[in-house]
């Protein structure tokens, strides 16, 4: 049996412009701008829809009281 020794690098090399803090910041900015565009589009679509007739929305729903779990 032979012993295969290597530096541990597996796969194709990564270009230096895709590695580091600046590349990470740029990726985050682009993903945030895409998310902002989608959020604006959904807000525009929701504003054209009529409001639901339900008087209860969001946190106005009464929930049962909390019960402790796993106590005697």
Order of alpha helices (4+ residues) and beta strands (2+ residues): alpha
